[in-house]
Amino acid sequence: MKAVNALWAGCIGLSLIAAPAAAAEMGDTAEPIKLAVLEWTGAHISTHVAGQLLEKLGYKVEYVTAGNFPQFSGLADGTLSASVEIWLNNVGDIYPKVLEAGQIQNIGLLGLQTREGWIYPKFMEEVCPGLPDWAAMEKPECIQALMTPETAPNARFLDYPADWGSRAATILADNDMPYTAVPAGSEGALVAELESSAAAKTPLMMMFWAPHYALAETEVGWVTMPPCKEDNNEHCITPPDVAKVVWSGFEEKWPAAYTFLREFQLGADDQQQMMLKVDKNGEDLDAVAADWISGNEGVWKPWIEAAGE
């Protein structure tokens, strides 16, 4: 997309400004802004929404596949320009090093309302009176409903796949809860069991996270978690913040884009609906992002306007 003042002032609807000022505000419109594309669908969506809006501003955008940890090397040396969905609970050792060295800049939170913890299909509130309080899980009628031949006399708790790592079993043991954590085979298996439970009203208690497309079509409750026995990640579940990070030279090279990305936000509800379309319905990622932009001009137009000030 050509970076011209007509697009800046006309298509985006900003006040007319002098051509030299517009060019200075935009910075380098010839070289593409390289956005990191990470492994999960939510990050694909956040990145493509941001990218399409940057194109509306008049920038060229390139999407670069990057690993969650390797991306920080690319951001540090400028081979990647920005990453808009970084879960700060999973950044490894390199992120704090390059941040402290001033090679990258954290430009604020994405606004993604994250959750992680124990969930259940809403009908379980009839099976285990007192939910979402965790103490309801220890009532005899709740234990009995969730018990299986493999876990008896304990109730069954559906956990993350074994190779993901999980604190569920530790927290259950910390609180002497009569549950056996049973790992799921995969993310697909977790989703399939949640959907099956909701449809057939088969009792289920499980570990999960948000945003996730499954939560866009299955109503769940979130357990109010028991107290942490130790204040660390092995014994507690704390929803992570999700940040936007840019290469240290980004602001100087693309001033208006920098301001836009600082303003850019994406909520969990919107992301989950788009994830559902991509992951469950097989719709095209770029088309889904474009549909959201088309239907939410009132949301993103202030970000564009802020970038023109």
Order of alpha helices (4+ residues) and beta strands (2+ residues): alpha-beta-alpha-beta-alpha-beta-alpha-beta-beta-alpha-alpha-beta-alpha-beta-alpha-beta-beta-beta-alpha-alpha-alpha-alpha-alpha
